[in-house]
Amino acid sequence: MTDPDKFGQLASCGETAFEEFYRIYAESISKRERKSKAWICEMVGRSDYKIFLLKRSDRVIGFSMLFLPQGETFVLLEYMAIAQGHRNAGLGSQMFKRTIQAALPQKGHPRPVLLEVDSDREQCAEQELRARRQQFYRRLGCLRIAALRYILPLPGDGPPPEMDLMIYPADDLREVPKSYVERWLKLIYQSVYNCSPDDARIAQMLGSISEPARLE
């Protein structure tokens, strides 16, 4: 009988598990969308971040990264991936559900979980893969903020990929006040990407959505 997969939090970037996790991260996330290894290591020590690992026989086979701002109305699932040799076996759904369970409070009002997801509207070589990824999150209960063209503020060569901002709804959400979306974007830009909360790209994104913002 094999041991069950283990799910737990990464405590330090000095662990061997950090190197295994970062290898999966680098292989799964395109270079244009990646943070540096030093940046990820800094995140491990922050109180508003949690990195969860899925292990099999003490080897990391998947991970998720959560930004949990204290006193705020949302959580951001920044990244999630399963190692190449372990995909298409239901582990992605398992990882998502365990991460969501860890993100939501045991008591009190649950917070919506936001996800940055590559858009399937963009004509590119990965369009079919992006469409499958969007459907994966939709099957798990996520919705997209209608008309919002999310601008990833990471530096790098060339334009950023076209992205959507999805939500794992709390309390069967179908719309949210535009002021909430504005607050979420400002805090993500400032605390997740070290950009100004007054970045002009935020106003550009907000200009395309309705009041209240619809979820679809």
Secondary structure, 3 states (H helix, E strand, C coil): CCCCCEEEECCCCCCHHHHHHHHHHHHHCCHHHCCCHHHHHHHHCCCCEEEEEEEECCEEEEEEEEECCCCCCCEEEEEEEECHHHCCCCHHHHHHHHHHHHHCCCCCCCCCEEEEEECCCCCCCCHHHHHHHHHHHHHCCCEEECCCCEECCCCCCCCCCEEEEEEECCCCCCEECHHHHHHHHHHHHHHHCCCCCCCHHHHHHHCCCCCCEEEC
